[in-house]
Amino acid sequence: MLTSFFGKSSPVNYLIIGMLIGIGYLAVHIFSLTPEFNVLNLIKHIFLTGLAVFMMMLVDFIVRKNNLTARNTYAIFIFAFFLLMVPVILQNGNMIVAVVFCLLAFRRIFSLTSDKNIEKKVLDASIWLALASFFYFYSILYVVVLYYAILRTPRVSFRHFFIPPLGLMAVFLLATAYQYMVNDSFGWFTGYLPEAEMDFSAYNSVKLLIPTTIILALAIWIGVYRILRISKVKRKQRPNYLILTLIMLGSFFIAFIGEVKDGSELLLTLPATAIAVTGFIEKREKVFSREISLWLIVLIPVGLLFI
């Protein structure tokens, strides 16, 4: 049933998945409302709900634009249930904003397989990553993926390698000018460069440990699977295939060394992992196997509610 329904890309699919994410966000926050809750907080939550749904649409856009999967909505379906599997993600507004900026950068990075407007695409990607770093500093490390994509461009030029530092510098100069004009200080850098956090005590919770283990196991299994079958991928599809694999595996490293260790950092890993899981499921010849896989992804977050 799930394979046939979400195997299509009709508008109702997007509506259902978008509502699922929106309801999930509201459910996570509705029990944490304080007496001081006011209109500004309401506007903030409405904005972040919309941003969470927009994040799902960006994942779908990247998938479709770059033919990362077949024409279906499995990727955003899996992404939505990954989100619900780790509800603490929806409590961190900064992480949601950071991942939206990262996805906007990935949109440009994947498009580098075309030789049109390469300079503009590289500049856009570096600017988006710089903006993401204001909300989650270590997301700036995705610049490594950007450089890898530059190396894979059809007509790579030496000058392309100088564009990312210029893009990053432009954003930081604007931020510095803003801080100087508003706060009469250049000291914002002290808060911008956080220390890596290695306190994983939050993962002592069963509700966080189980989904983390599942997502990590899936990523390792599918990462190895994707690496082993690189030679079987068509030459035309290989650049994006490798970029997705690099983003997926790199995301876990960035989440591991980052400044946040409350479970919300897993959001970094979910978009690429959801897309990679979709590609794996699509390779299953038997419909029954694909159906079971999708139902397991649905039932895990439901089961976690009763733990």
N, C-alpha and C positions, 0 to 999 in steps of 0.2 A: 504493500500500500504506500509506504513512504517513498519507495524507489520510483513508483509511477507518478506520484503527486509532485514530488520535488525534483523529479527527472525532467520537468518542464520549467520554463522560465516565464510563466504567466504573471501578470501584475499581482494576482491574489497571493502568490508565494511571497513576494516582497512585503506585502501588507501583513501577512501572518507572522513572518519572521521579525519585521520591524515592531509589531505590537508585542511580540514575545520579549524582545529586548527592552522595550519601554516598560512593560509590566514588571519585568525582572528588576529594572532599576528602581522603580517606585516601591516594589515589595521590599527591597533591601533597605531603603531609606525611611519607609513609613513608620517603622518601629523605633527609629533613632531621632525622631523629631523632639525638640526640646521646647520648654515654655517660651524661650526667647525666639522661637521660629517666627520669621517676619516675611514681608513681601519680597525683600531682596533675596532671601534664602530660597523662596519659592521660584523666583525668576532664575536663580542659579541652577536649581534642580531641573527646571524645564529646559534650560539651555543645555545642560549636560545630558539629559535624556535624548534631546535632539541630536547631540553630538555623538552619542553612542549608536544611534540609528544611522547617522551619517557615516560612521566608521564601518558599519556593515555594508553600506552602499559603495564605499571606497574599495572594500575587499572585492565586491562583485565587479566593479569597474575594472580593477586590475586584472582579474581573472578573464573577463570577456575581451578586453582590449588586447591582451597578449596571448590568448588561446591557451591558458595554463591548464584548463580542464575542458571537458565537453560542454555543450550548451545545456546546462542545468543549473539548479540552485543548491546543489549539495554543499558547496564550499561555505556559503553564508549560513546554511542550516547548521552545519557542524560548528561553525564559528559561534553562532548564537548559543548553542548548548554548551560549548566550552566556557563561554562567559557565565552561564548559569551554574556551571559546575564549580566555579570559583567566585561566589558572589562578592567576596571582599574586593575584587577588582572594581566593581561598580561604586565602591565607597571612596575611591581615590580619583578626584577630579583632575588633578595634575597629570596622572598617568594616562587618563583618557585623552586629554589634550595632546600630550606628547606623542601618543601612538597615532592620532589623527595626522599630526605633522609628519611623522615617519612614513605613514601610508602615502601621503602626498609626495614625499621624496621618492618612495618606491615606484610610484606611478611614473615618474620621470626616469628613474634608473632603468626600469624595464623597457621603456621606449627608446633607449639608446641603441637597441639592436637595429633601428632604422638610422640611415645616415642623414636624416633631415634635421636641421637646427640643433646640432649636437652641442654647440657652445651654450645655447639658451637652456637646453635641458640639463646640462651639467650645473650651470649656475642656479637654476631653479631648485634642483635637488640639494645642493649645498646650503642654500638659504633655508629650505624647509628643515633640514637637519639642525642647522644653527638655532632655529626657533624651537625645535623639539628639545634641544639641550637646556633651555631655560626652565623646562618643566621636569625633565629627567636627564641629568647631565650626560650620563654615559651613552645615551642614544646617539651622541655625536660619533661614536665609534663605527656607526654604519657607513661612515665615509670610506671605510675599507672596501665595502661592497661597491660603492660608487666608483672607486678607482679600478676595481676589477671589471666593472661594466665598461669603463672607458677603454680598458685594454681590449675588450671584446668588440668594440665598435668597428664597423666595416672599414672606415678610413680614419684610424687613430692618428692624432697629431700631437706633437710634443707640447704644444701650447695648451692642450686640453687639461694637462696635469696641473697647470697653474691656476685654473679657474676655481676649484673648490676652496683653496686657501683665501682667494680674493672674496668669494661669496661669504665665507665664515667671518672674515675680517670686516666686511661691510656691515653685517648684522651687529657685531660686537661694538663697532665704532658708533653706530646709531644708538645702541643701548647705553653706551658710555655717555654720549652727548645728552641723552634723555635724563640719565641719573644726575649729571652735573647741573642741568637746567632746573630740575625739580628738587633735588636734595642737596645741591651744591657740594657733591662729593664724588670721588672716583672709587670709593670703597666697596662698590657693589660686587667686585671680583671676589671678595672674601666669602660671600655667601654663594657665589656662583660655582665655586670649585669645592664640592662636598667630598668628604672622605668616603672611601669604599666601606660599606657596612657588611660585617661578617657574622652578625648575630642572627642565627636561624631558629631561634627559640619559638617563633610564631608557628613553625612547621611541626611543633609538637602536637598541635591540634589534629585530631583524626580527620575532621572535615576539610582541612587544608592539605594534609599529608596524602590522603587517598587520591584526590584529583591531580595533585602535582605528580605523584608517582605514575598515574595513568598517562598524563600528557607527556611526561619525560620519556616513558617507555615507548609510547607511540612515535615520538620524535626520533629516538635512537634507532628503533626498528626500521622506520620508513626512511630515515637518513641513510642507513647502511644499504637498504634496498635500492634507493635512488642512485647512490654512488656505484653500486655493482652493475646497474643496467645503463650506465651512461653510454656505453658503446652501442646500445640498441636504439638510442634516441636518434631521430632524424636530425641531420646536420642543421637544418633550418631552425629546429626547435631547441637545439642544444644550448645556445646562450642563455635563454630565459630559464631553461631547466636547471642549469648550473647556478644561476643567480638566485632562484628560489631556494635551492638546497643550501646555498651559502647564507642566505638571510635566516632560514629556519635554524640552522645549527649555530650561527653567530648570535641569534637572539637569546639563546639559552646562556651563552657566555656573558653577554651584556647584562642580562638579568642577574646572573650569579655574582658579578663583581660590582653591581650598582649600589646606590646609596639607600635603596628601599628594600626592606626584607619583611614585609607584612603579607605577602602573597599577591599583592596587586601588580608586582613586577612581572608576573606571569602573562599579563596582557601583551607584553612585547612579543611573546612567543606564539600567541594564538593565531594571528592572521596567516602567517606562512605555514604553520603546522596544519591548520584547517584545510588550506589549499593542497598541501602535500598528501594529507589523509584522503582527500577527495580523489586525487589522481590514483592513489593506491586502490581505493574501493572500486573505481571505474574499471580497473584492470581485472577485477573478478568476473569471470565468465558467467557464473551462475547468479541469477537474479536473487535466489534465496540467500546466498552469501552476502550480497550487498544489502538486502533487507535486514538481515540479522545485525550487520555492522551498524546501520543507522539506528535501529531500535536500541542497541546497547548504548549508543551515544545519548539517546533520549532518556533511557532508564537510569543511567548513572547519577545525574543531578537530582532526579526524583528520589532515588534511593538514599542519597546523602541527606535529604530532609529528615529522614527518620533515624539518623545516627545521633 
